[in-house]
Amino acid sequence: MIFLQLLMLPAVMLRRGLLTWVSRIGGVLVLLCCSLSLLYLMTCSPPHSNSPPLSHVLPHAESDRPNLGGTGPVIGAGPGGTGGAGAQSRGPPAVHTYQMLLQEREEQHRLYISSLKKQIAQLKEDLQERSQQLKRVQESLKTVVMGPEDVQEGGAGSQGGGVRDVQGVKSQQFDLQEFLRGQLSKAEVTAGTRLPSEYAVVPFESFTLQKVYQLEMGLTRHPEEKPVRKDKRDELGEVLEVALHSLNTVASPQGKNAADKTQTSKVYTPSDFIEGITRTEKDKGTLYELTFRGESTHEFRRLVLFRPFGPLMKVKSERMDTADVLINIIVPLSGRTDKFKQFMHNFKEVCLRQDGRVHLTVVYFGKEQISEVRSTLENTSREAGFKNYTLLQLDEEFSRGRGLDVGARAWKTSNVLLFFCDVDIYFTADFLNTCRLNTQPGKKVFYPVLFSQYNPTLIYGSPEHIPPVEQQLVIKKDTGFWRDFGFGMTCQYRSDFINIGGFDIDIKGWGGEDVHLYRKYLHSNLLVVRAPSRGLFHLWHEKHCADELPPDQYRMCMQSKAMNEASHGQLGMLFFRHEIEAHLRRQKEKQNLKKT
């Protein structure tokens, strides 16, 4: 047995040596193949590069930040977005392509880092400014409570004075808190109040981040509108900011459970705001109720805020004497002599018999019917002994802005109060006083909202029942509306009109020039007083829509005509007139049957 093992030993050793030799030869061959492949990649490049453009692998320039994580660019990806056989057949990418990619990615990272540094610097400046403001407030409060010298001297007298100051400040704070609590208790915030009828209800306005919905709408507004006015936008923005600050302010944790709740609490943002409602009681304050999305699907957060009104403060007391304030009434005119006679009848009654401190300037365009206009003025002058009028004639195409501009500049003697008026306007003596009181040279101009009359034939049923003009001037829902889209009638001093640049005389016909002048005053330092005037009326006249207008403009013209004809309810009665008449006939038939 031992002899056989000795005979097999050389064969085993020979086999082991052969295996070792073969493995070494294989390793050398593998190493040689890898070296040759690497040398080929470094020295050879494909004639054409199928790499996609940089915009396909790099983040877009307008993105907020580059993609710092994730996988690298897939250079050999095919149309389907993955690399397969098509990617293998295109060959490896060139070295310079990788270098370009890396350089552009590095440039984007450098720009992003620079942007972050600027933001951090800006935040540091804001934080430092807020800290200084807080420090100044604390120092001022300390000075008010203890006095500027009491803190250092510390004498018995100073201590007594400091105590009295502290008591005075506390008393003022207590009075203010009591006043605010009183305003809050009187308003309908936590409980309702008994109202005599539905007309006593103060309606709410609802609002979102984009729109405001209100019930009290003018004819030019819509059921939904954006808060165009800056004060309304700022008000709602401030309310939302206070609400978010309150929701995101977490009280100091007490115990383990409170700490866990603080760590998992939600951070509220404007996107969580769903809707809010607001209502102002003019003698108490403004109520806001805001609803936000909660931490789960069916959870919401409701915040109620209240802005109480403070006590009244007297700002200024002044005397105003209008005895020597002359008003130059400027009327542009072209034809319409019948309307001008009606205007002069009102002018004679109000301006000459009641007021007596006016000058009339008529700017007439063209030559036709100019004699009738001159005759009307001369008759008024003889009857009332009135000589304060000027008639200017322009032989050119009618332009309202041009006529008013010429009439204003024709006055040369002194700075005079101008009233731009149309021939179909009726005004009272009270309005002339309002015109004087609401204007001041270099400080204020007056843009009244006049009351526009509906069609008297529709209001009173038939032409036979129409009363005189003086009896038609009643401000009611069914007689007219506030013309809040008109800016043609205005009171302003001549110096302000000249300094602001006057009218745009390139505008022809009616419309456009009044809005242009109004916007000029809005962009100036003058105070623009815009308010309804109960003594200024626009008399109804038929509106014609020319056939030459395009379909869109013709439709708009007809909508404007309908708006000036009658109220919504009156138009509805006209539309359903046949149904109403049929109902009345049926009722009469029933009554006749009962009698028989």
Residue pairs with C-beta under 8 A, 6 or more apart in sequence:
41 92
45 94
45 95
46 90
46 91
46 92
46 94
49 93
49 94
49 97
50 76
50 90
50 91
51 75
51 76
51 93
51 94
51 97
52 75
52 77
54 100
54 101
54 104
57 73
57 74
57 75
57 101
58 66
58 73
58 101
58 104
58 105
58 108
59 65
59 66
59 67
59 108
65 112
66 105
66 108
66 109
66 112
68 109
73 101
74 81
74 82
74 83
75 93
75 97
76 83
76 87
76 88
76 90
76 93
77 83
77 87
78 84
78 86
78 87
142 151
144 165
144 169
145 162
145 165
145 166
145 169
146 162
146 165
146 166
147 158
147 161
147 162
147 165
149 158
150 158
150 159
150 161
150 162
179 308
179 310
179 311
180 308
183 284
183 285
183 306
183 308
183 309
184 285
184 306
184 308
186 284
187 281
187 284
187 285
187 287
187 306
187 308
188 281
188 287
189 287
189 304
189 306
195 201
202 279
202 280
202 281
203 214
203 215
203 216
203 279
204 277
204 278
204 279
205 212
205 213
205 214
205 215
205 277
205 278
205 279
206 212
206 213
206 275
206 276
206 277
206 278
207 213
207 227
207 236
207 275
207 276
207 277
207 278
208 273
208 274
208 275
208 276
209 240
209 270
209 273
210 226
211 224
211 225
211 226
212 224
212 225
212 226
212 227
212 232
212 236
213 223
213 224
214 221
214 225
217 223
218 482
218 484
219 481
219 482
219 484
219 485
219 563
220 484
220 485
227 233
227 236
236 276
236 278
239 276
239 278
239 288
239 290
239 305
240 270
240 273
240 276
240 290
242 305
243 273
243 290
243 292
243 303
243 305
244 268
244 269
244 270
246 303
247 268
247 292
247 301
247 303
248 267
248 268
250 262
250 265
253 259
253 261
253 262
265 295
266 294
266 295
268 292
268 301
272 292
272 293
273 290
273 291
273 292
274 291
274 292
274 293
274 300
275 290
275 291
276 288
276 289
276 290
276 291
277 288
277 289
278 286
278 287
278 288
278 289
279 286
279 287
280 286
280 287
281 287
283 309
284 308
284 309
285 306
285 307
285 308
285 309
286 306
286 307
287 304
287 305
287 306
288 303
288 304
288 305
288 306
288 307
289 302
289 303
289 304
289 305
290 302
290 303
290 305
291 300
291 301
291 302
292 300
292 301
292 302
292 303
293 299
293 300
293 301
294 300
294 301
320 437
322 433
322 436
322 437
323 357
324 357
325 357
325 417
325 436
326 357
326 358
326 359
326 416
326 417
327 357
327 358
327 359
327 416
327 417
327 418
327 419
327 432
327 435
327 436
327 491
328 358
328 359
328 360
328 361
328 407
328 408
328 411
328 416
328 417
328 418
328 419
328 494
329 347
329 351
329 358
329 359
329 360
329 361
329 419
329 421
330 361
330 363
330 403
330 404
330 407
330 408
330 418
330 419
330 420
330 421
331 343
331 360
331 361
331 362
331 363
331 407
331 421
331 422
331 423
332 363
332 365
332 398
332 400
332 402
332 403
332 404
332 407
332 422
333 340
333 362
333 363
333 364
333 365
333 373
333 403
333 423
334 364
334 365
334 366
334 398
335 366
335 368
335 369
336 423
337 369
337 372
337 373
337 376
339 423
339 424
339 541
340 373
340 376
340 423
341 376
342 469
342 539
343 423
343 424
343 425
344 376
344 377
344 380
346 426
346 427
346 469
347 360
347 380
348 380
348 383
348 384
348 386
350 427
350 428
350 429
350 432
351 358
351 360
351 432
352 358
352 380
352 384
352 386
353 384
354 429
355 429
355 432
357 432
358 388
358 432
359 388
359 389
359 390
359 411
359 416
360 377
360 388
360 389
360 390
361 389
361 390
361 392
361 407
361 410
361 411
362 373
362 377
362 389
362 390
362 391
362 392
363 392
363 394
363 403
363 404
363 406
363 407
364 370
364 373
364 391
364 392
364 393
364 394
365 393
365 394
365 395
365 396
365 397
365 398
365 399
365 403
366 395
366 398
367 393
367 395
370 393
373 391
374 391
377 389
377 391
380 386
381 387
381 389
390 407
390 410
392 406
392 407
392 410
394 402
394 403
394 406
396 402
397 508
398 508
398 509
399 505
399 507
399 508
399 509
399 513
400 488
400 509
400 510
400 511
400 513
400 514
401 503
401 504
401 505
401 507
401 512
401 513
401 514
401 516
401 517
402 503
402 505
404 420
404 503
404 513
405 502
405 503
405 505
408 418
408 494
408 497
408 498
408 502
409 498
409 502
411 494
415 441
415 493
415 494
415 495
416 493
416 494
417 435
417 436
417 439
417 491
417 492
417 493
417 494
418 491
418 492
418 493
418 494
418 497
419 432
419 435
419 489
419 490
419 491
420 488
420 489
420 490
421 427
421 489
422 488
422 489
422 538
424 538
424 539
424 541
425 450
425 489
425 536
425 537
425 538
425 539
426 469
426 473
426 536
426 537
426 538
426 539
427 535
427 536
427 537
428 535
428 536
429 535
430 534
430 535
431 448
431 533
431 535
431 536
434 446
434 448
434 533
434 535
435 446
435 448
435 491
436 491
438 444
438 446
438 491
438 529
438 531
439 445
439 446
439 491
439 492
439 493
439 529
440 493
441 493
441 495
441 496
442 493
442 495
442 496
442 526
443 526
443 527
444 526
444 527
444 528
444 529
445 490
445 491
445 492
445 493
445 496
445 521
445 526
445 527
445 528
445 529
446 490
446 491
446 492
446 529
447 487
447 490
447 518
447 521
447 528
447 529
447 530
448 489
448 490
448 491
448 530
448 531
448 532
448 533
448 536
449 482
449 483
449 484
449 486
449 530
449 531
449 532
449 533
450 482
450 483
450 486
450 489
450 533
450 536
450 537
450 538
451 473
451 475
451 480
451 481
451 482
451 483
451 532
451 533
451 534
451 536
451 537
451 538
452 480
452 481
452 482
452 483
452 486
452 537
452 538
452 540
452 564
453 472
453 473
453 479
453 480
453 537
453 538
453 539
453 540
454 478
454 479
454 480
454 481
454 540
454 564
454 565
454 566
454 567
454 570
455 540
455 564
455 565
455 566
456 466
456 472
456 540
457 463
457 466
458 565
458 566
458 570
458 574
459 472
459 478
459 479
459 566
459 570
460 466
460 467
466 472
469 539
472 479
473 537
475 534
477 567
478 567
478 569
478 570
480 537
480 538
481 563
481 567
482 532
483 538
486 514
486 538
487 514
487 515
487 517
487 518
488 514
489 536
490 514
490 517
490 518
492 521
496 521
496 526
500 517
500 520
500 521
500 524
500 526
501 520
502 517
503 513
503 516
503 517
504 512
504 513
504 516
504 517
507 513
507 516
518 528
521 528
522 528
540 564
543 557
543 560
543 561
543 564
545 554
545 557
545 558
545 561
546 554
546 557
547 554
549 557
562 571
565 571
566 574
573 580
